[in-house]
Amino acid sequence: MVLENLLIDPFPVTHSHPKTIMAKPIRLGISTCPNDTFTFYGLINDLVDRRGLEFQIELLDIQQLNDGLFGNQFDVAKCSFHAALLLSDSKTVLPSGSALGFGVGPLLLASQADSQPQTKQQVTLCPGKHTTATMLFRLFYPETTTVQHVVFSDIMPALVKQTADFGVCIHEGRFTWQDQGLALVEDLGTRWEQETDCPLPLGGLVAKDSLGDELIADVQAVVHDSLQCALADPKQALPTMRKYAQEFEDEVLMKHVHLYVNDWTVALGTVGENALQQLNQQAKRCGLIADDQSGLRIFA
């Protein structure tokens, strides 16, 4: 899906009002991935109306964000939908800011060609215990290899050095793994699509229910406006994306945005809601969450 086809509001983005003494601080965590820095370009650069909120923004690795939410570090944060499932009793998914779609899934890569995960003597590197990538590996390759969790940016270098057998690759590495001489075992996202007929929900923005509906609505409006700001002129967001990215080539950064930023990033809608329900069912089926765990709720 190309950016030109996205749902862009016909109304101009409003600029932020001067900060007031009564500004409400919001602890916001987002990832350093290009799709997040693209989405939050308008907010990071103070180009949108903050609705009287004072955003204290931290940019972290996705597993650090997951851990931060479990530790009550954030009021609002991007997280893996796997983590969101475990937090669904106290968190609500915002309609905007998600990464979900077809052809966006993590790749299971091997350090050597023609390798398959089969024994506990083999090591598979995953990007965090509560990431959706790890959830998919456990769903499709249960009880096969020994899993070790590392920062996502360390996975491909380890495979190149052959200090691990397999790795679940996310983010920009999806576009560069062949240049590293690595082998593709399986596109885990494609397998999800074939088995569920749904787009893959990777991650989304969640807010603490305790913030209250009025405050959550203001945060959602700011996120929506920030994304619209970037969609109105995508190239203007490149310096912000480049500042935090693991890969610095503008072409790679924009490929990432074209892949992970789509209409469901603007608003999850019915298709997004169905995909989250399917994720909930699959997670219960393979024992990743309890049968009585409540499902994900999208703020309305």
Steps between C-alpha positions, in 0.01 A plus 500: 500500500651832394486805718304693240206265559482549873212668674618860537265748661396798285551732797834666567702397804467746786811622676561463871380756747748650745556275801308592809569445867207258512639278220439132579822295478466182293779243517519381139720218375556432130746285310794618293357324194441720193125436502476639855728799447301568183169477687624726779690742275243775556502460879879463533548820301220691674294540182161398641257618763587312821156562653656644815702181562869491586650194332810353661625285213742208524622312192598143578533150360166317477579253780606791724161656427324174585695475826427864578128444468512197729691718747247787479765727347269648235154651474492432126744288302558301186526132579485160340145374470619188684580723799175691450308172534660436838419857609146511364341508847638852556587640157303620197627497141490838323341499153804673345869410497492124449725291279286235338459375147573241235862430409632666816589199713831403656737273310654186641859511374783245518873548520542218247297396198263201515478510881180425692422548871493146639698443820566665836870510409414768247458862613236740370534869581173688557447875559340475845282271708178691438547602137252383238799362307582265787135406531491395133816292536353321802171455316652346186816335640402376848755304703770505232810708573637683802374858493714792613374858515719787380452853369361473147799682347738232635328209327632526144861577607493186717375292208771642273761401761325161534477534878133395469320267262177692438356842563158663478566820308283814527510865390748626239687171487211361297643690204871431552536135608599379153786750490630334818516157335231351724243236407122525524330215684149643496304823490303464824259774397410321178429183695276697739308642204454156344372346824276787618408697185569816706763772489770446762473726807860579598472787745276783609463791735340425834383739771436436869128471567555705815569810288127524433313530172538877463877496533539192281290673232734801509807276466339315210426831325863612537631170361257518208603858418869415528462218247301723265782754522750242371264365235450849360873519410678169568848615395498768770501221760823343372743692727302394807485139381869498412598629844376186676522227233730199486522534122574848367428464127200718417377240252496234773326735743225583251456131409443438868238776517325380184480150647397574857300825473162445336130570542493282814766726650262792452206304647480130587133470403306175470779310322748598769258399774447159337876450472544572871226251584676238288828574679327450833360165390834376362685608816256302716524200269876468546494582871666841482216663694243355739160393373330752728717795389282785370533598137652819362273805500527781247417845638190648344 
